[in-house]
Amino acid sequence: MKDLNDLQLKVLDLLKEDARRTPALLSTLLGESEDKIKNAVAQLEQDHVIVKYATVVNWSKIDDEKVTALIEVQITPERGRGFEGIAERIYLYPQVKSVYLMSGAYDLLVEVEGGNLREVANFVSEKLSPIDSVLSTKTNFILKKYKQDGIIFEDHQEDNRLMISP
């Protein structure tokens, strides 16, 4: 595990909130030189601590028909590799967005994206379930996202009901 210095941790916190923050802005927020910030970010990227800069999109605002499912997968670990080999086999499929090793009733949580329900169902039945080590799957479709990565998608509506007192 990589030990990060205080500046690198502060830079990570600020970039996690908003990856569009420039070195100049980070420099102002942290009271450090812009060169020092650039070096810290470059080192974080080189060490693969920062692996990607991403945009959080509220797809429901653009009438997108994508379907996202969270699939709970119970597996038998492989001798000598445990869960690693199976997880790798699963995450290499292009429709798989995330794979997590979990504690509890199932072993892996797999996030899958498809064009429609049938695509996701076909992925589960034709690709995921036939893997030898997979014991069972349980597919949960995301119907609506309220919050993702700390971003609230819905506009908060005020409660305009009249107050009733006894």
N, CA, C and O of each residue as an XYZ file, in Angstrom:
664
protein
N       0.843     -1.166      0.000
C       0.000      0.000      0.000
C       0.898      1.243      0.000
O       1.885      1.302      0.734
N       0.560      2.206     -0.804
C       1.347      3.419     -0.988
C       1.051      4.400      0.135
O      -0.109      4.685      0.432
N       2.117      4.921      0.763
C       1.958      5.976      1.754
C       1.930      7.307      1.031
O       2.843      7.627      0.270
N       0.877      8.089      1.270
C       0.749      9.391      0.635
C       1.070     10.486      1.634
O       0.796     10.361      2.828
N       1.651     11.556      1.129
C       1.916     12.675      2.020
C       0.644     13.514      2.177
O      -0.346     13.298      1.478
N       0.690     14.456      3.089
C      -0.480     15.273      3.426
C      -1.000     16.051      2.207
O      -2.209     16.147      1.995
N      -0.079     16.601      1.414
C      -0.480     17.363      0.230
C      -1.206     16.467     -0.767
O      -2.239     16.857     -1.311
N      -0.677     15.276     -1.011
C      -1.321     14.350     -1.952
C      -2.728     13.978     -1.485
O      -3.648     13.899     -2.299
N      -2.900     13.752     -0.192
C      -4.228     13.425      0.335
C      -5.203     14.579      0.151
O      -6.365     14.362     -0.195
N      -4.745     15.792      0.378
C      -5.605     16.973      0.203
C      -5.975     17.160     -1.275
O      -7.114     17.489     -1.605
N      -4.995     16.943     -2.150
C      -5.252     17.050     -3.599
C      -6.294     16.008     -4.017
O      -7.220     16.314     -4.769
N      -6.136     14.777     -3.523
C      -7.104     13.720     -3.855
C      -8.509     14.088     -3.395
O      -9.470     13.913     -4.144
N      -8.637     14.591     -2.184
C      -9.953     14.990     -1.667
C     -10.600     16.056     -2.551
O     -11.788     15.975     -2.863
N      -9.812     17.053     -2.948
C     -10.361     18.138     -3.768
C     -10.708     17.662     -5.185
O     -11.727     18.068     -5.743
N      -9.873     16.814     -5.756
C     -10.167     16.309     -7.102
C     -11.334     15.328     -7.095
O     -12.070     15.239     -8.077
N     -11.512     14.592     -6.003
C     -12.653     13.679     -5.916
C     -13.958     14.465     -5.919
O     -14.946     14.034     -6.514
N     -13.960     15.617     -5.253
C     -15.155     16.487     -5.252
C     -15.434     17.036     -6.646
O     -16.586     17.099     -7.074
N     -14.361     17.439     -7.364
C     -14.526     18.018     -8.688
C     -13.217     17.855     -9.464
O     -12.247     18.572     -9.216
N     -13.201     16.916    -10.393
C     -11.987     16.612    -11.149
C     -11.600     17.718    -12.126
O     -10.523     17.667    -12.721
N     -12.461     18.714    -12.296
C     -12.147     19.818    -13.211
C     -11.284     20.894    -12.553
O     -10.863     21.840    -13.218
N     -11.020     20.759    -11.270
C     -10.205     21.767    -10.588
C      -8.800     21.786    -11.190
O      -8.131     20.759    -11.303
N      -8.388     22.971    -11.563
C      -7.084     23.141    -12.211
C      -5.977     23.194    -11.162
O      -6.244     23.442     -9.987
N      -4.725     22.961    -11.589
C      -3.614     23.132    -10.648
C      -3.581     24.537    -10.038
O      -3.230     24.698     -8.869
N      -3.944     25.544    -10.822
C      -3.956     26.915    -10.298
C      -4.972     27.055     -9.160
O      -4.676     27.666     -8.134
N      -6.165     26.492     -9.343
C      -7.184     26.567     -8.298
C      -6.771     25.744     -7.081
O      -6.924     26.191     -5.944
N      -6.249     24.545     -7.318
C      -5.782     23.705     -6.209
C      -4.676     24.410     -5.433
O      -4.621     24.337     -4.205
N      -3.804     25.088     -6.156
C      -2.723     25.842     -5.531
C      -3.277     26.911     -4.593
O      -2.787     27.080     -3.476
N      -4.290     27.623     -5.049
C      -4.918     28.665     -4.231
C      -5.626     28.055     -3.028
O      -5.490     28.556     -1.912
N      -6.374     26.987     -3.241
C      -7.126     26.359     -2.150
C      -6.216     25.772     -1.077
O      -6.556     25.783      0.106
N      -5.059     25.261     -1.491
C      -4.172     24.583     -0.553
C      -3.003     25.435     -0.071
O      -2.259     25.030      0.821
N      -2.845     26.626     -0.670
C      -1.751     27.501     -0.255
C      -0.384     26.955     -0.618
O       0.587     27.173      0.106
N      -0.302     26.251     -1.728
C       0.960     25.676     -2.208
C       1.253     26.216     -3.603
O       0.365     26.756     -4.263
N       2.493     26.072     -4.050
C       2.838     26.536     -5.391
C       2.165     25.635     -6.431
O       1.884     24.463     -6.182
N       1.921     26.217     -7.590
C       1.295     25.460     -8.675
C       2.192     24.308     -9.132
O       1.699     23.228     -9.458
N       3.502     24.535     -9.154
C       4.438     23.467     -9.538
C       4.372     22.300     -8.563
O       4.429     21.140     -8.971
N       4.251     22.608     -7.271
C       4.170     21.555     -6.265
C       2.892     20.730     -6.465
O       2.906     19.509     -6.313
N       1.795     21.401     -6.805
C       0.523     20.718     -7.069
C       0.654     19.834     -8.304
O       0.245     18.673     -8.287
N       1.224     20.384     -9.378
C       1.399     19.615    -10.612
C       2.244     18.364    -10.366
O       1.937     17.292    -10.888
N       3.291     18.502     -9.582
C       4.161     17.359     -9.265
C       3.403     16.314     -8.443
O       3.541     15.112     -8.673
N       2.603     16.785     -7.485
C       1.826     15.852     -6.650
C       0.840     15.071     -7.513
O       0.718     13.856     -7.363
N       0.138     15.754     -8.415
C      -0.832     15.092     -9.301
C      -0.120     14.132    -10.247
O      -0.588     13.015    -10.463
N       0.993     14.554    -10.805
C       1.746     13.687    -11.723
C       2.204     12.412    -11.015
O       2.142     11.326    -11.591
N       2.662     12.539     -9.769
C       3.104     11.372     -9.009
C       1.928     10.442     -8.712
O       2.062      9.222     -8.802
N       0.769     11.021     -8.354
C      -0.433     10.216     -8.091
C      -0.875      9.461     -9.343
O      -1.310      8.312     -9.258
N      -0.764     10.103    -10.496
C      -1.113      9.442    -11.760
C      -0.102      8.340    -12.096
O      -0.486      7.246    -12.511
N       1.185      8.632    -11.914
C       2.235      7.659    -12.213
C       2.112      6.429    -11.318
O       2.356      5.309    -11.765
N       1.733      6.633    -10.054
C       1.590      5.523     -9.103
C       0.233      4.817     -9.226
O      -0.063      3.900     -8.459
N      -0.578      5.241    -10.178
C      -1.908      4.675    -10.405
C      -2.825      4.812     -9.192
O      -3.705      3.982     -8.967
N      -2.604      5.869     -8.418
C      -3.548      6.224     -7.358
C      -4.721      6.941     -8.020
O      -5.882      6.646     -7.738
N      -4.409      7.879     -8.896
C      -5.432      8.472     -9.779
C      -5.390      7.653    -11.057
O      -4.384      7.639    -11.766
N      -6.496      6.967    -11.345
C      -6.509      6.102    -12.528
C      -7.396      6.637    -13.644
O      -7.283      6.193    -14.786
N      -8.281      7.591    -13.330
C      -9.174      8.114    -14.354
C      -9.863      9.367    -13.827
O     -10.134      9.486    -12.632
N     -10.139     10.290    -14.729
C     -10.965     11.444    -14.406
C     -12.301     11.198    -15.088
O     -12.353     10.985    -16.299
N     -13.378     11.226    -14.317
C     -14.676     10.819    -14.863
C     -15.731     11.900    -14.662
O     -15.612     12.762    -13.792
N     -16.750     11.828    -15.481
C     -17.899     12.709    -15.389
C     -19.080     11.908    -14.865
O     -19.341     10.802    -15.338
N     -19.795     12.458    -13.891
C     -21.011     11.818    -13.392
C     -22.160     12.376    -14.215
O     -22.387     13.585    -14.233
N     -22.888     11.493    -14.898
C     -23.971     11.903    -15.798
C     -25.308     11.433    -15.237
O     -25.441     10.275    -14.840
N     -26.275     12.300    -15.201
C     -27.635     11.935    -14.831
C     -28.346     11.525    -16.123
O     -28.979     12.353    -16.778
N     -28.237     10.255    -16.482
C     -28.756      9.755    -17.758
C     -30.260      9.908    -17.878
O     -30.776      9.966    -18.995
N     -30.976      9.976    -16.779
C     -32.436     10.117    -16.853
C     -32.848     11.460    -17.448
O     -33.986     11.604    -17.895
N     -31.961     12.433    -17.465
C     -32.262     13.755    -18.021
C     -32.214     13.777    -19.543
O     -32.689     14.730    -20.162
N     -31.644     12.733    -20.159
C     -31.494     12.761    -21.620
C     -32.250     11.632    -22.311
O     -31.955     11.285    -23.455
N     -33.232     11.059    -21.605
C     -34.081     10.030    -22.198
C     -33.260      8.884    -22.774
O     -33.520      8.411    -23.880
N     -32.268      8.448    -22.010
C     -31.429      7.336    -22.430
C     -32.075      6.038    -21.976
O     -32.576      5.958    -20.855
N     -32.071      5.036    -22.815
C     -32.752      3.780    -22.519
C     -31.837      2.720    -21.911
O     -32.212      1.549    -21.857
N     -30.654      3.103    -21.455
C     -29.740      2.126    -20.864
C     -30.372      1.493    -19.635
O     -31.161      2.118    -18.926
N     -30.008      0.246    -19.403
C     -30.478     -0.496    -18.232
C     -29.246     -0.893    -17.428
O     -28.272     -1.408    -17.976
N     -29.301     -0.646    -16.123
C     -28.206     -1.031    -15.242
C     -28.728     -2.038    -14.237
O     -29.807     -1.869    -13.669
N     -27.944     -3.096    -14.023
C     -28.319     -4.130    -13.058
C     -27.157     -4.366    -12.107
O     -25.988     -4.281    -12.485
N     -27.512     -4.664    -10.865
C     -26.536     -5.105     -9.873
C     -26.805     -6.586     -9.655
O     -27.898     -6.972     -9.243
N     -25.813     -7.403     -9.931
C     -25.989     -8.855     -9.876
C     -25.183     -9.411     -8.706
O     -23.965     -9.251     -8.635
N     -25.892    -10.064     -7.799
C     -25.256    -10.729     -6.673
C     -24.845    -12.123     -7.151
O     -25.672    -12.879     -7.660
N     -23.568    -12.457     -6.985
C     -23.052    -13.723     -7.502
C     -22.415    -14.521     -6.367
O     -21.530    -14.030     -5.667
N     -22.880    -15.758     -6.197
C     -22.235    -16.681     -5.265
C     -21.322    -17.568     -6.078
O     -21.721    -18.115     -7.106
N     -20.090    -17.708     -5.613
C     -19.117    -18.503     -6.354
C     -18.339    -19.429     -5.416
O     -18.306    -19.233     -4.201
N     -17.721    -20.433     -6.014
C     -16.785    -21.293     -5.303
C     -15.392    -20.777     -5.646
O     -15.025    -20.753     -6.820
N     -14.609    -20.364     -4.651
C     -13.263    -19.857     -4.948
C     -12.393    -20.929     -5.598
O     -12.560    -22.119     -5.329
N     -11.471    -20.506     -6.450
C     -10.552    -21.431     -7.108
C      -9.376    -21.731     -6.188
O      -8.907    -20.854     -5.462
N      -8.913    -22.943     -6.220
C      -7.755    -23.341     -5.415
C      -6.528    -22.529     -5.856
O      -6.197    -22.474     -7.041
N      -5.880    -21.917     -4.897
C      -4.664    -21.156     -5.176
C      -4.888    -19.721     -5.611
O      -3.987    -18.896     -5.462
N      -6.059    -19.394     -6.146
C      -6.322    -18.021     -6.615
C      -7.495    -17.383     -5.893
O      -7.699    -16.173     -5.991
N      -8.256    -18.169     -5.181
C      -9.408    -17.624     -4.469
C     -10.434    -17.047     -5.426
O     -10.864    -17.712     -6.368
N     -10.821    -15.806     -5.180
C     -11.844    -15.143     -5.989
C     -11.254    -14.391     -7.186
O     -11.986    -13.985     -8.089
N      -9.939    -14.210     -7.191
C      -9.289    -13.357     -8.187
C      -9.532    -13.793     -9.632
O      -9.902    -12.973    -10.472
N      -9.328    -15.058     -9.920
C      -9.471    -15.538    -11.292
C     -10.885    -15.395    -11.826
O     -11.088    -15.024    -12.982
N     -11.852    -15.687    -10.986
C     -13.256    -15.587    -11.416
C     -13.639    -14.127    -11.604
O     -14.300    -13.768    -12.578
N     -13.215    -13.285    -10.659
C     -13.500    -11.850    -10.782
C     -12.901    -11.304    -12.071
O     -13.543    -10.524    -12.775
N     -11.675    -11.709    -12.382
C     -11.020    -11.248    -13.609
C     -11.786    -11.716    -14.845
O     -11.986    -10.949    -15.787
N     -12.201    -12.948    -14.836
C     -12.960    -13.485    -15.964
C     -14.241    -12.685    -16.193
O     -14.637    -12.439    -17.333
N     -14.881    -12.283    -15.098
C     -16.128    -11.525    -15.189
C     -15.872    -10.087    -15.619
O     -16.574     -9.578    -16.493
N     -14.876     -9.415    -15.023
C     -14.694     -7.985    -15.331
C     -14.160     -7.724    -16.731
O     -14.172     -6.580    -17.185
N     -13.694     -8.749    -17.423
C     -13.218     -8.550    -18.789
C     -14.355     -8.396    -19.811
O     -14.109     -7.944    -20.930
N     -15.576     -8.757    -19.456
C     -16.709     -8.542    -20.367
C     -16.979     -7.047    -20.493
O     -16.984     -6.345    -19.482
N     -17.204     -6.538    -21.710
C     -17.384     -5.095    -21.898
C     -18.641     -4.531    -21.214
O     -18.660     -3.354    -20.853
N     -19.664     -5.331    -21.035
C     -20.886     -4.819    -20.405
C     -20.765     -4.701    -18.881
O     -21.635     -4.122    -18.231
N     -19.695     -5.246    -18.319
C     -19.470     -5.178    -16.873
C     -18.776     -3.859    -16.547
O     -17.690     -3.572    -17.052
N     -19.420     -3.062    -15.695
C     -18.891     -1.755    -15.312
C     -18.086     -1.809    -14.023
O     -17.111     -1.072    -13.878
N     -18.473     -2.665    -13.085
C     -17.778     -2.785    -11.797
C     -17.934     -4.199    -11.268
O     -18.919     -4.880    -11.551
N     -16.938     -4.634    -10.490
C     -17.006     -5.911     -9.786
C     -16.423     -5.684     -8.395
O     -15.326     -5.142     -8.255
N     -17.163     -6.101     -7.368
C     -16.728     -5.925     -5.985
C     -16.762     -7.265     -5.262
O     -17.709     -8.033     -5.427
N     -15.741     -7.551     -4.467
C     -15.763     -8.691     -3.566
C     -16.505     -8.234     -2.318
O     -16.184     -7.192     -1.748
N     -17.492     -9.008     -1.897
C     -18.380     -8.593     -0.812
C     -18.294     -9.558      0.362
O     -17.877    -10.706      0.212
N     -18.692     -9.078      1.520
C     -18.917     -9.966      2.652
C     -20.425    -10.162      2.747
O     -21.185     -9.321      2.266
N     -20.866    -11.242      3.351
C     -22.298    -11.459      3.514
C     -22.812    -12.636      2.718
O     -22.121    -13.641      2.552
N     -24.037    -12.505      2.223
C     -24.758    -13.613      1.610
C     -24.238    -13.997      0.225
O     -24.496    -15.109     -0.236
N     -23.522    -13.114     -0.438
C     -22.979    -13.432     -1.759
C     -21.527    -12.972     -1.812
O     -21.070    -12.244     -0.931
N     -20.802    -13.396     -2.845
C     -19.358    -13.152     -2.915
C     -18.983    -11.943     -3.768
O     -18.144    -11.133     -3.376
N     -19.606    -11.830     -4.927
C     -19.297    -10.730     -5.834
C     -20.555     -9.918     -6.129
O     -21.653    -10.466     -6.229
N     -20.380     -8.609     -6.265
C     -21.442     -7.742     -6.760
C     -20.955     -7.228     -8.104
O     -19.907     -6.589     -8.197
N     -21.726     -7.514     -9.141
C     -21.331     -7.175    -10.507
C     -22.314     -6.143    -11.048
O     -23.522     -6.376    -11.070
N     -21.785     -5.001    -11.482
C     -22.626     -3.973    -12.106
C     -22.521     -4.132    -13.616
O     -21.433     -4.096    -14.190
N     -23.684     -4.310    -14.247
C     -23.749     -4.561    -15.692
C     -24.642     -3.510    -16.330
O     -25.656     -3.105    -15.763
N     -24.241     -3.073    -17.529
C     -25.048     -2.107    -18.275
C     -25.403     -2.712    -19.631
O     -24.563     -3.319    -20.295
N     -26.653     -2.535    -20.025
C     -27.104     -3.043    -21.318
C     -28.075     -2.083    -21.966
O     -28.551     -1.142    -21.330
N     -28.367     -2.319    -23.226
C     -29.290     -1.469    -23.964
C     -30.734     -1.662    -23.537
O     -31.555     -0.756    -23.684
N     -31.052     -2.853    -23.004
C     -32.409     -3.139    -22.540
C     -32.353     -4.326    -21.577
O     -31.294     -4.915    -21.360
N     -33.512     -4.667    -21.002
C     -33.572     -5.763    -20.032
C     -33.114     -7.088    -20.637
O     -32.429     -7.874    -19.984
N     -33.491     -7.322    -21.865
C     -33.137     -8.584    -22.525
C     -31.622     -8.746    -22.661
O     -31.098     -9.839    -22.449
N     -30.917     -7.674    -23.012
C     -29.455     -7.753    -23.129
C     -28.820     -8.164    -21.809
O     -27.922     -9.006    -21.775
N     -29.294     -7.560    -20.721
C     -28.742     -7.900    -19.402
C     -29.095     -9.339    -19.046
O     -28.249    -10.080    -18.546
N     -30.342     -9.740    -19.299
C     -30.767    -11.114    -19.012
C     -29.952    -12.118    -19.824
O     -29.565    -13.165    -19.305
N     -29.695    -11.810    -21.072
C     -28.878    -12.690    -21.910
C     -27.447    -12.783    -21.394
O     -26.845    -13.857    -21.415
N     -26.903    -11.664    -20.932
C     -25.556    -11.686    -20.364
C     -25.507    -12.632    -19.169
O     -24.593    -13.448    -19.049
N     -26.497    -12.518    -18.290
C     -26.517    -13.365    -17.091
C     -26.657    -14.828    -17.472
O     -25.929    -15.674    -16.952
N     -27.585    -15.139    -18.374
C     -27.843    -16.546    -18.691
C     -26.796    -17.169    -19.617
O     -26.533    -18.368    -19.522
N     -26.199    -16.382    -20.506
C     -25.268    -16.944    -21.491
C     -23.796    -16.784    -21.131
O     -22.968    -17.583    -21.568
N     -23.457    -15.777    -20.352
C     -22.053    -15.511    -20.045
C     -21.712    -15.759    -18.573
O     -20.729    -16.433    -18.264
N     -22.522    -15.215    -17.675
C     -22.187    -15.251    -16.255
C     -22.525    -16.589    -15.597
O     -21.664    -17.212    -14.976
N     -23.754    -17.021    -15.729
C     -24.195    -18.256    -15.066
C     -23.436    -19.510    -15.508
O     -23.197    -20.386    -14.676
N     -23.044    -19.634    -16.785
C     -22.329    -20.851    -17.202
C     -20.896    -20.988    -16.666
O     -20.294    -22.052    -16.815
N     -20.339    -19.946    -16.051
C     -18.986    -20.062    -15.506
C     -19.001    -21.147    -14.439
O     -19.848    -21.128    -13.545
N     -18.071    -22.091    -14.527
C     -18.045    -23.261    -13.647
C     -18.157    -22.926    -12.170
O     -18.884    -23.608    -11.448
N     -17.477    -21.923    -11.709
C     -17.437    -21.594    -10.283
C     -18.657    -20.837     -9.791
O     -18.825    -20.660     -8.584
N     -19.522    -20.381    -10.711
C     -20.703    -19.613    -10.307
C     -21.779    -20.570     -9.802
O     -22.241    -21.446    -10.533
N     -22.169    -20.388     -8.543
C     -23.196    -21.225     -7.927
C     -24.589    -20.657     -8.139
O     -25.534    -21.397     -8.411
N     -24.717    -19.323     -8.013
C     -26.026    -18.699     -8.209
C     -25.858    -17.217     -8.500
O     -24.831    -16.611     -8.195
N     -26.903    -16.651     -9.103
C     -26.931    -15.211     -9.367
C     -28.294    -14.672     -8.962
O     -29.294    -15.390     -8.982
N     -28.316    -13.406     -8.597
C     -29.567    -12.705     -8.298
C     -29.436    -11.325     -8.927
O     -28.567    -10.541     -8.544
N     -30.297    -11.033     -9.888
C     -30.202     -9.793    -10.644
C     -31.190     -8.767    -10.099
O     -32.383     -9.035     -9.960
N     -30.655     -7.580     -9.794
C     -31.460     -6.453     -9.318
C     -31.307     -5.314    -10.313
O     -30.196     -4.830    -10.530
N     -32.400     -4.881    -10.917
C     -32.344     -3.797    -11.889
C     -32.505     -2.457    -11.180
O     -33.360     -2.306    -10.307
N     -31.682     -1.491    -11.560
C     -31.794     -0.144    -10.996
C     -32.933      0.558    -11.723
O     -32.905      0.708    -12.944
N     -33.930      0.984    -10.964
C     -35.088      1.653    -11.547
C     -34.895      3.162    -11.614
O     -35.352      3.809    -12.557
N     -34.213      3.728    -10.605
C     -34.003      5.163    -10.569
C     -32.819      5.454     -9.659
O     -32.689      4.857     -8.590
N     -31.957      6.372    -10.085
C     -30.833      6.784     -9.248
C     -31.184      8.103     -8.585
O     -31.550      9.073     -9.250
N     -31.069      8.123     -7.277
C     -31.317      9.349     -6.524
C     -30.012     10.074     -6.217
O     -29.969     11.304     -6.185
N     -28.950      9.307     -5.991
C     -27.661      9.889     -5.632
C     -26.564      8.941     -6.102
O     -26.682      7.724     -5.958
N     -25.490      9.509     -6.670
C     -24.350      8.712     -7.111
C     -23.084      9.519     -6.878
O     -23.022     10.701     -7.217
N     -22.082      8.883     -6.302
C     -20.797      9.535     -6.040
C     -20.950     10.872     -5.309
O     -20.222     11.827     -5.579
N     -21.899     10.921     -4.389
C     -22.110     12.128     -3.598
C     -22.944     13.188     -4.285
O     -23.184     14.251     -3.712
N     -23.395     12.920     -5.509
C     -24.181     13.888     -6.272
C     -25.651     13.495     -6.199
O     -26.019     12.377     -6.561
N     -26.495     14.421     -5.727
C     -27.937     14.189     -5.679
C     -28.519     14.569     -7.035
O     -28.312     15.680     -7.523
N     -29.255     13.630     -7.641
C     -29.800     13.847     -8.974
C     -31.140     14.571     -8.981
O     -31.450     15.276     -9.941
N     -31.919     14.415     -7.957
C     -33.258     14.998     -7.935
C     -33.227     16.404     -7.349
O     -32.492     16.680     -6.400
N     -34.035     17.286     -7.927
C     -34.197     18.612     -7.347
C     -35.088     18.478     -6.133
O     -36.166     17.887     -6.202
N     -34.628     19.033     -5.012
C     -35.406     18.945     -3.770
C     -36.630     19.834     -3.889
O     -36.529     21.010     -4.237
N     -37.781     19.260     -3.596
C     -39.018     20.033     -3.664
C     -39.481     20.346     -2.253
O     -39.513     19.476     -1.384
N     -39.835     21.596     -2.043
C     -40.304     22.039     -0.739
C     -41.644     21.402     -0.414
O     -42.456     21.163     -1.308
N     -41.875     21.129      0.850
C     -43.152     20.609      1.325
C     -44.074     21.808      1.535
O     -43.892     22.576      2.480
N     -45.068     21.971      0.650
C     -45.952     23.141      0.705
C     -47.292     22.828      1.372
O     -48.244     23.599      1.248
N     -47.365     21.700      2.080
C     -48.616     21.375      2.741
C     -48.836     22.296      3.940
O     -47.882     22.757      4.565
N     -50.088     22.552      4.248
C     -50.406     23.377      5.397
C     -50.169     22.592      6.681
O     -50.465     21.400      6.758
N     -49.636     23.271      7.680
C     -49.393     22.607      8.948
C     -50.706     22.513      9.717
O     -51.460     23.482      9.811
N     -50.958     21.354     10.251
C     -52.176     21.150     11.042
C     -51.772     20.928     12.482
O     -50.914     20.098     12.783
N     -52.400     21.679     13.369
C     -52.087     21.505     14.786
C     -53.360     21.081     15.516
O     -54.458     21.487     15.136
N     -53.215     20.264     16.565
C     -54.407     19.760     17.268
C     -55.122     20.831     18.062
O     -56.136     20.552     18.701
